[in-house]
């Protein structure tokens, strides 16, 4: 080929925690990105290790199944409860008018960019956003559970998981939030640092991804025999997220430092594809 585009994504190589005894668990155990759909959900006690986006959304989903779920988290996350109202027939009809979709998308994007400027600049808007996020926690009735799920750091310091109703879900009687440190994993479940054993039937590692993997472990060789691993031995980098020096006919989609936290991924991809073309 004359050109090679690596559209391999930036969150695709699972990361597992370093916990003693991981291989000893007697039941099914897998990463959230490698879900074993042959394992029935019902009538099982599921353990979810991780408090980020995957852990939040999986725990919320399992809360409404005929099963028990314990989520193990190291620290509380700020969670955005999405406003996702149903669209009316009139609103959907307007989208089918000539040019309406592009216009409305641009209006939404402009409004989103302005409202999200709190991430970049401290001030009244950032303070308001943190008050709004604290307001999401007000639906939690149990003071101890609310304490466990209230972050001890400012909004915006970490990536913010999105949810439709996590705080309602974790108040279901079949859901448990565990913040005690994990000591090790045993055949029957998770042993905590205070000596308790949480018995489980299935275990999910919602522990994220190697965000610096990109196309690797695929080996890519450029000019003069240089490969990408050698180029990135001191740290990943790119030109505008799409190009690498010494690889003149290689292009990346969402390469190093292209993902921006307040830009929608599809919009960013459209811009990068235009640039590559």
Backbone as CSV, one residue per row, in Angstrom:
resi,resn,N_x,N_y,N_z,CA_x,CA_y,CA_z,C_x,C_y,C_z
1,UNK,0.847,-1.193,0.000,0.000,0.000,0.000,0.879,1.237,0.000
2,UNK,0.300,2.351,-0.416,1.034,3.615,-0.416,0.902,4.362,0.898
3,UNK,-0.225,4.218,1.552,-0.473,4.897,2.823,-1.040,3.894,3.826
4,UNK,-0.686,4.075,5.088,-1.198,3.226,6.153,-1.810,4.122,7.226
5,UNK,-3.072,3.900,7.544,-3.756,4.643,8.602,-4.043,3.677,9.751
6,UNK,-3.505,3.979,10.919,-3.756,3.158,12.102,-4.942,3.752,12.857
7,UNK,-6.111,3.197,12.610,-7.330,3.624,13.305,-7.632,2.619,14.408
8,UNK,-6.624,2.332,15.231,-6.720,1.263,16.224,-7.266,1.744,17.558
9,UNK,-7.490,3.040,17.713,-8.051,3.547,18.954,-7.001,3.774,20.023
10,UNK,-7.415,4.386,21.118,-6.464,4.693,22.181,-6.844,4.059,23.515
11,UNK,-7.998,3.417,23.593,-8.379,2.675,24.796,-8.784,1.278,24.346
12,UNK,-7.782,0.431,24.142,-8.074,-0.878,23.583,-7.246,-2.002,24.202
13,UNK,-6.139,-1.679,24.905,-5.307,-2.707,25.531,-5.628,-2.738,27.024
14,UNK,-6.286,-3.791,27.514,-6.710,-3.825,28.921,-5.529,-3.780,29.891
15,UNK,-5.740,-3.110,31.004,-4.776,-3.095,32.102,-5.386,-3.835,33.285
16,UNK,-4.622,-4.745,33.858,-5.073,-5.506,35.022,-4.345,-5.014,36.269
17,UNK,-4.990,-5.064,37.423,-4.317,-4.626,38.648,-3.298,-5.660,39.107
18,UNK,-2.395,-5.229,39.973,-1.429,-6.140,40.574,-1.938,-6.516,41.965
19,UNK,-2.703,-7.597,42.018,-3.294,-8.064,43.271,-2.867,-9.509,43.487
20,UNK,-2.404,-9.806,44.663,-1.973,-11.168,44.980,-3.129,-12.159,44.792
21,UNK,-2.823,-13.283,44.158,-3.789,-14.372,44.050,-4.781,-14.247,42.918
22,UNK,-4.549,-13.352,41.962,-5.534,-13.151,40.892,-5.850,-14.438,40.140
23,UNK,-4.860,-15.285,39.963,-5.084,-16.513,39.221,-5.769,-17.609,40.002
24,UNK,-6.021,-17.380,41.276,-6.575,-18.444,42.121,-8.097,-18.444,42.177
25,UNK,-8.752,-17.380,41.686,-10.203,-17.295,41.815,-10.872,-18.457,41.092
26,UNK,-11.807,-19.122,41.758,-12.402,-20.351,41.225,-13.472,-20.094,40.174
27,UNK,-14.098,-18.925,40.194,-15.168,-18.631,39.247,-14.657,-17.919,38.009
28,UNK,-15.555,-17.528,37.108,-15.144,-16.771,35.923,-14.620,-15.396,36.320
29,UNK,-13.516,-14.983,35.714,-12.914,-13.682,35.979,-12.396,-13.128,34.656
30,UNK,-12.702,-11.858,34.375,-12.294,-11.272,33.094,-12.290,-9.760,33.193
31,UNK,-11.603,-9.135,32.250,-11.580,-7.671,32.149,-12.895,-7.196,31.544
32,UNK,-13.300,-5.990,31.899,-14.562,-5.451,31.380,-14.575,-5.379,29.854
33,UNK,-13.399,-5.223,29.241,-13.328,-5.147,27.776,-13.366,-6.521,27.115
34,UNK,-13.278,-7.575,27.920,-13.266,-8.955,27.391,-14.401,-9.744,28.033
35,UNK,-15.576,-9.158,28.046,-16.711,-9.746,28.772,-17.045,-11.143,28.260
36,UNK,-17.207,-12.068,29.182,-17.577,-13.441,28.839,-19.107,-13.550,28.858
37,UNK,-19.721,-13.449,27.694,-21.180,-13.450,27.599,-21.792,-14.835,27.828
38,UNK,-20.957,-15.852,27.982,-21.489,-17.180,28.293,-21.839,-17.323,29.772
39,UNK,-21.407,-16.364,30.591,-21.687,-16.419,32.031,-23.032,-15.752,32.304
40,UNK,-24.023,-16.483,32.805,-25.332,-15.875,33.106,-25.201,-14.816,34.201
41,UNK,-26.014,-13.769,34.086,-25.986,-12.707,35.090,-26.744,-13.094,36.354
42,UNK,-27.849,-13.781,36.185,-28.774,-14.022,37.293,-28.220,-14.998,38.320
43,UNK,-28.685,-14.803,39.546,-28.414,-15.722,40.653,-26.908,-15.861,40.934
44,UNK,-26.174,-14.774,40.720,-24.744,-14.781,41.012,-24.378,-13.534,41.802
45,UNK,-23.301,-13.657,42.566,-22.749,-12.488,43.248,-21.544,-12.018,42.438
46,UNK,-21.682,-10.840,41.829,-20.644,-10.283,40.969,-19.769,-9.318,41.762
47,UNK,-18.474,-9.410,41.550,-17.545,-8.438,42.098,-16.998,-7.575,40.984
48,UNK,-17.052,-6.258,41.148,-16.537,-5.309,40.156,-15.394,-4.545,40.798
49,UNK,-14.183,-4.732,40.295,-13.029,-4.005,40.825,-12.783,-2.801,39.918
50,UNK,-12.991,-1.610,40.457,-12.765,-0.393,39.691,-13.884,0.614,39.880
51,UNK,-13.499,1.882,40.021,-14.487,2.925,40.253,-14.581,3.946,39.144
52,UNK,-13.963,3.659,37.993,-14.022,4.588,36.869,-15.271,4.388,36.034
53,UNK,-15.208,4.832,34.771,-16.393,4.819,33.913,-16.958,3.411,33.750
54,UNK,-16.093,2.437,33.468,-16.582,1.066,33.268,-17.186,0.512,34.555
55,UNK,-16.501,0.709,35.674,-17.001,0.203,36.943,-18.340,0.805,37.324
56,UNK,-18.486,2.107,37.096,-19.740,2.797,37.411,-20.871,2.254,36.549
57,UNK,-20.634,2.149,35.248,-21.715,1.769,34.340,-22.077,0.291,34.462
58,UNK,-21.090,-0.570,34.714,-21.384,-2.002,34.889,-22.142,-2.234,36.193
59,UNK,-21.714,-1.568,37.255,-22.414,-1.699,38.531,-23.857,-1.227,38.407
60,UNK,-24.045,-0.097,37.737,-25.406,0.423,37.526,-26.260,-0.580,36.755
61,UNK,-25.695,-1.190,35.713,-26.461,-2.135,34.900,-26.807,-3.396,35.693
62,UNK,-25.839,-3.942,36.447,-26.082,-5.166,37.197,-27.056,-4.946,38.348
63,UNK,-27.152,-3.707,38.826,-28.070,-3.409,39.926,-29.506,-3.744,39.574
64,UNK,-29.833,-3.715,38.294,-31.208,-3.954,37.852,-31.418,-5.379,37.353
65,UNK,-30.420,-6.246,37.577,-30.531,-7.651,37.211,-30.837,-8.482,38.466
66,UNK,-31.206,-9.720,38.251,-31.508,-10.641,39.352,-30.203,-11.233,39.881
67,UNK,-29.390,-10.363,40.493,-28.104,-10.807,40.989,-27.670,-9.868,42.111
68,UNK,-26.550,-10.189,42.738,-25.960,-9.327,43.765,-24.650,-8.797,43.212
69,UNK,-24.285,-7.567,43.567,-23.060,-6.971,43.022,-22.361,-6.170,44.109
70,UNK,-21.051,-6.381,44.214,-20.201,-5.584,45.104,-19.171,-4.867,44.247
71,UNK,-19.143,-3.540,44.366,-18.158,-2.746,43.640,-17.050,-2.341,44.612
72,UNK,-15.805,-2.678,44.248,-14.642,-2.333,45.057,-13.996,-1.084,44.461
73,UNK,-13.930,-0.010,45.245,-13.366,1.238,44.724,-12.273,1.737,45.675
74,UNK,-11.230,2.323,45.091,-10.155,2.890,45.912,-10.530,4.269,46.431
75,UNK,-11.211,5.049,45.587,-11.638,6.378,46.015,-12.877,6.755,45.212
76,UNK,-13.643,7.651,45.783,-14.884,8.065,45.116,-14.570,8.890,43.879
77,UNK,-15.430,8.760,42.874,-15.328,9.535,41.639,-16.457,10.557,41.588
78,UNK,-16.187,11.693,40.941,-17.291,12.557,40.538,-18.009,11.863,39.389
79,UNK,-19.315,11.725,39.467,-20.097,11.046,38.430,-21.131,12.028,37.886
80,UNK,-21.137,12.181,36.566,-22.124,13.057,35.930,-23.380,12.256,35.613
81,UNK,-24.492,12.680,36.177,-25.774,12.050,35.875,-26.331,12.750,34.637
82,UNK,-26.458,12.002,33.552,-26.821,12.598,32.265,-28.276,13.027,32.229
83,UNK,-28.484,14.172,31.607,-29.840,14.617,31.312,-30.189,14.067,29.933
84,UNK,-31.024,13.043,29.891,-31.278,12.342,28.633,-32.784,12.236,28.394
85,UNK,-33.452,13.375,28.168,-34.912,13.335,28.012,-35.307,12.723,26.675
86,UNK,-36.511,12.168,26.571,-36.970,11.633,25.282,-37.213,12.761,24.288
87,UNK,-36.955,12.483,23.020,-37.199,13.483,21.979,-38.641,13.364,21.488
88,UNK,-39.193,14.497,21.085,-40.566,14.510,20.583,-40.574,14.246,19.083
89,UNK,-41.733,13.888,18.553,-41.867,13.673,17.106,-41.545,14.957,16.352
90,UNK,-41.925,16.105,16.916,-41.646,17.385,16.266,-40.143,17.645,16.195
91,UNK,-39.424,17.332,17.285,-37.973,17.529,17.284,-37.292,16.628,16.261
92,UNK,-37.760,15.390,16.163,-37.156,14.467,15.194,-37.463,14.897,13.770
93,UNK,-38.673,15.441,13.542,-39.034,15.921,12.204,-38.154,17.096,11.794
94,UNK,-37.827,17.981,12.753,-36.989,19.140,12.442,-35.601,18.720,11.979
95,UNK,-35.107,17.611,12.526,-33.774,17.142,12.152,-33.717,16.691,10.697
96,UNK,-34.883,16.363,10.112,-34.903,15.871,8.729,-35.028,17.002,7.708
97,UNK,-35.157,18.228,8.182,-35.195,19.360,7.258,-33.808,19.574,6.658
98,UNK,-33.720,20.053,5.410,-32.411,20.247,4.763,-31.491,21.130,5.600
99,UNK,-30.299,20.610,5.906,-29.303,21.367,6.649,-29.540,21.459,8.138
100,UNK,-30.663,20.931,8.626,-31.005,21.103,10.040,-30.060,20.326,10.948
101,UNK,-29.704,19.118,10.531,-28.859,18.292,11.401,-27.513,18.977,11.648
102,UNK,-26.859,19.436,10.561,-25.558,20.087,10.714,-25.675,21.354,11.553
103,UNK,-26.745,22.121,11.344,-26.906,23.370,12.092,-27.100,23.100,13.582
104,UNK,-27.982,22.140,13.914,-28.253,21.847,15.312,-27.028,21.233,15.987
105,UNK,-26.311,20.395,15.245,-25.093,19.809,15.804,-24.085,20.904,16.150
106,UNK,-23.946,21.884,15.262,-23.004,22.974,15.509,-23.459,23.807,16.717
107,UNK,-24.762,24.063,16.822,-25.270,24.822,17.975,-24.985,24.077,19.278
108,UNK,-25.218,22.771,19.266,-24.950,21.972,20.458,-23.461,21.985,20.802
109,UNK,-22.634,21.866,19.765,-21.192,21.845,19.986,-20.702,23.183,20.557
110,UNK,-21.198,24.285,20.013,-20.800,25.609,20.522,-21.223,25.777,21.978
111,UNK,-22.454,25.357,22.279,-22.936,25.478,23.654,-22.116,24.595,24.595
112,UNK,-21.771,23.398,24.120,-20.989,22.462,24.922,-19.604,23.027,25.191
113,UNK,-18.977,23.601,24.168,-17.626,24.155,24.328,-17.628,25.288,25.344
114,UNK,-18.648,26.144,25.284,-18.719,27.270,26.212,-18.996,26.801,27.639
115,UNK,-19.938,25.871,27.776,-20.292,25.420,29.123,-19.169,24.590,29.730
116,UNK,-18.324,23.990,28.898,-17.245,23.148,29.400,-15.956,23.921,29.634
117,UNK,-15.977,25.227,29.474,-14.756,26.014,29.651,-14.288,26.019,31.103
118,UNK,-15.144,25.551,32.036,-14.732,25.473,33.435,-13.529,24.556,33.613
119,UNK,-13.350,23.605,32.689,-12.208,22.689,32.783,-10.888,23.426,32.603
120,UNK,-10.910,24.511,31.837,-9.688,25.235,31.498,-9.418,26.411,32.423
121,UNK,-10.477,27.060,32.903,-10.297,28.312,33.636,-10.997,28.232,35.000
122,UNK,-10.267,28.477,36.090,-10.926,28.538,37.403,-11.839,29.750,37.492
123,UNK,-12.795,29.671,38.414,-13.693,30.801,38.571,-15.093,30.355,38.929
124,UNK,-16.042,31.266,38.713,-17.417,31.035,39.150,-18.048,29.840,38.457
125,UNK,-17.769,29.642,37.151,-18.391,28.523,36.432,-17.900,27.189,36.971
126,UNK,-16.616,27.102,37.261,-16.083,25.855,37.819,-16.695,25.581,39.190
127,UNK,-16.823,26.601,40.005,-17.429,26.434,41.331,-18.882,25.995,41.218
128,UNK,-19.603,26.569,40.238,-20.993,26.174,40.027,-21.078,24.708,39.614
129,UNK,-20.185,24.276,38.701,-20.218,22.890,38.253,-19.995,21.938,39.428
130,UNK,-19.059,22.282,40.317,-18.817,21.394,41.452,-20.035,21.343,42.367
131,UNK,-20.713,22.481,42.544,-21.950,22.473,43.344,-23.009,21.600,42.686
132,UNK,-23.101,21.679,41.352,-24.079,20.853,40.629,-23.778,19.371,40.818
133,UNK,-22.497,18.998,40.731,-22.124,17.590,40.882,-22.368,17.115,42.314
134,UNK,-22.132,17.978,43.280,-22.456,17.611,44.664,-23.962,17.402,44.819
135,UNK,-24.723,18.161,44.027,-26.171,18.004,44.072,-26.630,16.641,43.615
136,UNK,-25.882,16.014,42.677,-26.246,14.662,42.239,-26.234,13.689,43.411
137,UNK,-25.334,13.928,44.389,-25.183,13.022,45.531,-26.336,13.121,46.523
138,UNK,-27.159,14.163,46.399,-28.212,14.383,47.389,-29.284,13.297,47.359
139,UNK,-29.343,12.499,46.283,-30.353,11.432,46.225,-29.976,10.253,47.121
140,UNK,-28.725,10.223,47.626,-28.284,9.115,48.477,-28.795,9.348,49.902
141,UNK,-29.599,8.426,50.385,-30.246,8.601,51.686,-29.361,8.157,52.853
142,UNK,-28.551,7.130,52.651,-27.716,6.590,53.722,-26.468,7.472,53.883
143,UNK,-26.273,8.098,55.055,-25.118,8.992,55.243,-23.776,8.289,55.039
144,UNK,-23.655,7.032,55.448,-22.393,6.309,55.301,-22.099,6.038,53.830
145,UNK,-23.109,5.639,53.075,-22.914,5.415,51.642,-22.570,6.729,50.942
146,UNK,-23.234,7.802,51.340,-22.939,9.110,50.753,-21.499,9.510,51.041
147,UNK,-21.023,9.233,52.243,-19.633,9.541,52.587,-18.667,8.754,51.699
148,UNK,-18.956,7.480,51.486,-18.086,6.648,50.654,-17.984,7.175,49.222
149,UNK,-19.074,7.743,48.725,-19.141,8.128,47.316,-18.907,9.617,47.087
150,UNK,-18.544,10.361,48.135,-18.256,11.791,47.988,-16.756,11.985,47.784
151,UNK,-16.328,12.510,46.645,-14.891,12.695,46.389,-14.263,13.689,47.363
152,UNK,-12.979,13.463,47.657,-12.227,14.348,48.542,-11.286,15.247,47.753
153,UNK,-11.592,15.456,46.483,-10.770,16.311,45.622,-11.700,17.100,44.717
154,UNK,-11.157,18.133,44.085,-11.984,19.026,43.284,-12.434,18.365,41.976
155,UNK,-13.584,18.773,41.505,-14.102,18.319,40.218,-13.127,18.682,39.106
156,UNK,-12.887,17.726,38.196,-12.034,17.982,37.045,-10.621,17.453,37.183
157,UNK,-10.255,16.961,38.394,-8.900,16.419,38.566,-8.735,15.065,37.878
158,UNK,-9.827,14.348,37.668,-9.784,13.055,36.982,-10.910,13.026,35.945
159,UNK,-10.824,12.041,35.052,-11.862,11.865,34.043,-13.195,11.587,34.740
160,UNK,-14.287,12.120,34.202,-15.583,12.058,34.878,-16.471,10.992,34.227
161,UNK,-16.783,9.910,34.945,-17.722,8.919,34.396,-19.112,9.524,34.214
162,UNK,-19.816,9.030,33.207,-21.187,9.468,32.951,-22.136,8.302,33.236
163,UNK,-23.324,8.648,33.713,-24.263,7.614,34.131,-25.682,8.117,33.938
164,UNK,-26.606,7.168,33.844,-28.025,7.522,33.784,-28.668,7.528,35.168
165,UNK,-28.082,6.781,36.126,-28.700,6.714,37.448,-27.883,5.904,38.428
166,UNK,-26.580,6.120,38.453,-25.686,5.333,39.315,-26.052,5.471,40.785
167,UNK,-26.310,6.701,41.235,-26.551,6.915,42.656,-27.862,6.275,43.122
168,UNK,-28.847,6.189,42.246,-30.051,5.435,42.591,-29.762,3.936,42.601
169,UNK,-28.961,3.493,41.620,-28.690,2.061,41.486,-27.958,1.509,42.704
170,UNK,-26.981,2.241,43.229,-26.181,1.696,44.330,-26.962,1.655,45.644
171,UNK,-28.154,2.245,45.661,-28.991,2.168,46.861,-29.931,0.964,46.847
172,UNK,-29.879,0.175,45.753,-30.671,-1.043,45.700,-30.144,-2.032,46.742
173,UNK,-31.000,-2.853,47.330,-30.544,-3.787,48.378,-29.550,-4.833,47.882
174,UNK,-29.484,-5.058,46.574,-28.565,-6.067,46.043,-27.207,-5.483,45.656
175,UNK,-26.954,-4.205,45.973,-25.699,-3.539,45.590,-24.933,-3.132,46.843
176,UNK,-23.621,-3.363,46.816,-22.761,-3.021,47.949,-21.535,-2.268,47.431
177,UNK,-21.153,-1.192,48.111,-19.950,-0.426,47.775,-18.908,-0.709,48.842
178,UNK,-17.738,-1.189,48.427,-16.684,-1.564,49.363,-15.447,-0.703,49.101
179,UNK,-15.031,0.060,50.109,-13.871,0.947,49.970,-12.656,0.449,50.745
180,UNK,-12.799,-0.628,51.506,-11.651,-1.186,52.217,-10.660,-1.773,51.217
181,UNK,-9.378,-1.590,51.482,-8.341,-2.031,50.547,-8.385,-3.551,50.350
182,UNK,-8.182,-3.977,49.106,-8.124,-5.406,48.783,-6.759,-5.948,49.182
183,UNK,-6.762,-7.011,49.991,-5.519,-7.653,50.416,-5.055,-8.664,49.372
184,UNK,-5.991,-9.522,48.939,-5.652,-10.536,47.941,-6.948,-11.146,47.409
185,UNK,-6.798,-11.908,46.340,-7.933,-12.646,45.776,-7.747,-14.128,46.091
186,UNK,-8.822,-14.755,46.551,-8.787,-16.159,46.928,-9.783,-16.932,46.067
187,UNK,-9.760,-18.265,46.100,-10.697,-19.039,45.273,-12.155,-18.666,45.488
188,UNK,-12.529,-18.291,46.709,-13.935,-17.999,47.006,-14.312,-16.538,46.801
189,UNK,-13.325,-15.655,46.689,-13.677,-14.247,46.540,-12.532,-13.315,46.846
190,UNK,-12.853,-12.136,47.379,-11.874,-11.079,47.634,-11.675,-10.924,49.138
191,UNK,-10.426,-11.055,49.567,-10.069,-10.860,50.969,-9.641,-9.403,51.155
192,UNK,-10.269,-8.725,52.125,-9.986,-7.320,52.385,-8.930,-7.171,53.471
193,UNK,-8.352,-5.966,53.577,-7.261,-5.740,54.516,-7.708,-5.844,55.971
194,UNK,-9.018,-5.733,56.225,-9.507,-5.896,57.603,-9.841,-7.342,57.934
195,UNK,-9.520,-8.269,57.024,-9.709,-9.694,57.270,-10.988,-10.283,56.714
196,UNK,-11.941,-9.438,56.319,-13.206,-9.952,55.792,-13.010,-10.589,54.419
197,UNK,-13.802,-11.626,54.139,-13.827,-12.257,52.825,-15.170,-11.971,52.175
198,UNK,-15.142,-11.326,51.022,-16.357,-11.094,50.246,-16.480,-12.250,49.256
199,UNK,-17.415,-13.153,49.498,-17.561,-14.322,48.634,-18.240,-13.923,47.328
200,UNK,-17.686,-14.389,46.204,-18.155,-14.002,44.883,-18.284,-15.217,43.982
201,UNK,-19.166,-15.083,42.983,-19.295,-16.116,41.942,-18.592,-15.710,40.654
202,UNK,-18.464,-14.405,40.408,-17.824,-13.911,39.190,-17.104,-12.614,39.516
203,UNK,-16.005,-12.358,38.810,-15.167,-11.202,39.116,-14.837,-10.458,37.824
204,UNK,-15.049,-9.148,37.843,-14.789,-8.308,36.666,-13.745,-7.262,37.035
205,UNK,-12.697,-7.175,36.199,-11.681,-6.140,36.384,-12.033,-4.947,35.501
206,UNK,-12.648,-3.932,36.107,-12.976,-2.697,35.386,-11.866,-1.699,35.669
207,UNK,-10.651,-2.073,35.263,-9.446,-1.367,35.697,-8.752,-0.612,34.576
208,UNK,-9.464,-0.345,33.498,-8.959,0.596,32.507,-8.060,-0.001,31.444
209,UNK,-7.359,0.892,30.760,-6.613,0.542,29.561,-5.238,1.210,29.566
210,UNK,-4.339,0.642,28.779,-3.038,1.272,28.541,-3.235,2.349,27.493
211,UNK,-3.381,3.582,27.937,-3.709,4.674,27.015,-2.548,5.045,26.097
212,UNK,-1.362,4.494,26.339,-0.201,4.784,25.490,0.142,3.628,24.553
213,UNK,-0.743,2.672,24.429,-0.457,1.532,23.547,-0.645,1.913,22.072
214,UNK,-1.743,2.592,21.766,-2.075,2.947,20.376,-2.058,1.696,19.501
215,UNK,-1.259,1.656,18.441,-1.283,0.481,17.559,-0.483,-0.693,18.134
216,UNK,0.299,-0.461,19.148,1.122,-1.538,19.710,0.263,-2.552,20.463
217,UNK,0.652,-3.829,20.469,1.969,-4.412,20.190,2.273,-4.668,18.715
218,UNK,1.446,-4.203,17.781,1.810,-4.300,16.366,3.126,-3.548,16.140
219,UNK,4.052,-4.156,15.418,5.350,-3.528,15.163,5.296,-2.770,13.846
220,UNK,5.617,-1.490,13.891,5.601,-0.633,12.698,7.009,-0.102,12.482
221,UNK,7.554,-0.332,11.289,8.920,0.084,10.965,8.895,1.195,9.926
222,UNK,9.679,2.251,10.168,9.731,3.399,9.267,11.043,3.487,8.518
223,UNK,11.453,4.719,8.232,12.686,4.943,7.486,13.905,4.459,8.272
224,UNK,14.889,3.936,7.533,16.169,3.498,8.112,15.993,2.421,9.187
225,UNK,14.893,1.670,9.094,14.692,0.550,10.005,14.243,0.921,11.396
226,UNK,13.918,2.190,11.639,13.466,2.595,12.972,12.038,2.124,13.207
227,UNK,11.773,1.594,14.408,10.405,1.176,14.711,9.780,2.129,15.732
228,UNK,8.453,2.028,15.868,7.717,2.957,16.721,8.137,2.822,18.182
229,UNK,8.402,1.594,18.642,8.805,1.413,20.038,10.094,2.173,20.342
230,UNK,11.035,2.168,19.408,12.287,2.915,19.608,12.026,4.417,19.608
231,UNK,11.170,4.868,18.686,10.846,6.290,18.610,10.217,6.772,19.911
232,UNK,9.392,5.927,20.525,8.657,6.309,21.734,9.308,5.803,23.007
233,UNK,10.595,5.447,22.962,11.219,4.837,24.148,11.219,5.778,25.345
234,UNK,11.260,7.094,25.107,11.273,8.063,26.210,9.897,8.670,26.475
235,UNK,8.883,8.244,25.724,7.537,8.778,25.904,6.853,8.967,24.565
236,UNK,5.539,8.825,24.565,4.791,8.938,23.314,4.646,10.401,22.910
237,UNK,4.610,10.652,21.613,4.377,11.992,21.071,3.944,11.833,19.623
238,UNK,3.458,12.902,19.034,3.052,12.877,17.627,2.958,14.305,17.123
239,UNK,2.755,14.431,15.821,2.471,15.737,15.229,0.965,15.839,15.022
240,UNK,0.337,16.718,15.805,-1.107,16.949,15.722,-1.932,15.667,15.884
241,UNK,-1.362,14.686,16.549,-2.100,13.450,16.805,-2.196,12.520,15.622
242,UNK,-1.612,12.902,14.472,-1.795,12.076,13.267,-0.485,11.632,12.618
243,UNK,0.646,12.284,12.907,1.880,11.971,12.199,3.042,11.704,13.131
244,UNK,4.041,10.944,12.618,5.254,10.658,13.368,6.464,10.926,12.484
245,UNK,7.530,11.527,13.024,8.740,11.749,12.232,9.403,10.433,11.867
246,UNK,9.826,10.320,10.636,10.464,9.094,10.171,9.496,8.063,9.648
247,UNK,8.193,8.395,9.643,7.158,7.491,9.137,6.276,8.283,8.172
248,UNK,6.802,8.620,6.980,6.125,9.608,6.122,4.793,9.159,5.536
249,UNK,4.550,7.864,5.437,3.263,7.423,4.886,2.421,6.689,5.921
250,UNK,2.688,6.968,7.209,1.897,6.419,8.307,1.087,7.545,8.930
251,UNK,-0.210,7.297,9.116,-1.058,8.279,9.789,-1.809,7.590,10.928
252,UNK,-2.012,8.320,11.992,-2.741,7.818,13.160,-4.067,8.551,13.267
253,UNK,-5.065,7.878,13.788,-6.291,8.543,14.210,-6.327,8.516,15.726
254,UNK,-6.429,9.691,16.319,-6.354,9.862,17.766,-5.061,9.284,18.315
255,UNK,-3.957,9.727,17.714,-2.645,9.384,18.226,-2.339,10.179,19.482
256,UNK,-1.075,10.147,19.940,-0.721,10.797,21.199,-1.179,12.249,21.298
257,UNK,-1.862,12.537,22.392,-2.334,13.867,22.785,-3.431,14.417,21.882
258,UNK,-3.990,13.577,21.008,-5.134,14.034,20.224,-6.425,14.019,21.038
259,UNK,-6.681,12.996,21.867,-7.949,13.027,22.606,-7.964,14.207,23.576
260,UNK,-8.980,15.025,23.483,-9.142,16.157,24.389,-10.398,15.908,25.207
261,UNK,-10.315,16.177,26.491,-11.383,15.748,27.403,-12.709,16.451,27.145
262,UNK,-12.678,17.653,26.567,-13.945,18.362,26.362,-14.314,18.427,24.880
263,UNK,-13.776,17.495,24.076,-14.139,17.409,22.658,-14.688,16.018,22.393
264,UNK,-15.844,15.955,21.758,-16.435,14.665,21.426,-15.530,13.900,20.453
265,UNK,-15.374,12.586,20.693,-14.475,11.775,19.866,-14.864,11.807,18.379
266,UNK,-16.143,11.634,18.009,-16.475,11.683,16.577,-16.099,13.011,15.914
267,UNK,-16.289,14.121,16.619,-15.911,15.409,16.038,-14.412,15.494,15.825
268,UNK,-13.640,15.021,16.813,-12.194,15.026,16.666,-11.734,14.151,15.509
269,UNK,-12.371,12.988,15.345,-12.016,12.091,14.244,-12.317,12.731,12.892
270,UNK,-13.451,13.427,12.791,-13.782,14.100,11.528,-12.679,15.084,11.150
271,UNK,-12.218,15.863,12.130,-11.176,16.850,11.846,-9.862,16.191,11.447
272,UNK,-9.515,15.093,12.121,-8.263,14.407,11.802,-8.332,13.747,10.433
273,UNK,-9.463,13.156,10.101,-9.605,12.538,8.777,-9.491,13.592,7.684
274,UNK,-10.130,14.759,7.880,-9.995,15.862,6.908,-8.535,16.249,6.754
275,UNK,-7.819,16.344,7.855,-6.414,16.743,7.826,-5.566,15.722,7.065
276,UNK,-5.809,14.432,7.338,-5.043,13.382,6.658,-5.325,13.396,5.154
277,UNK,-6.609,13.557,4.773,-6.945,13.593,3.352,-6.305,14.785,2.659
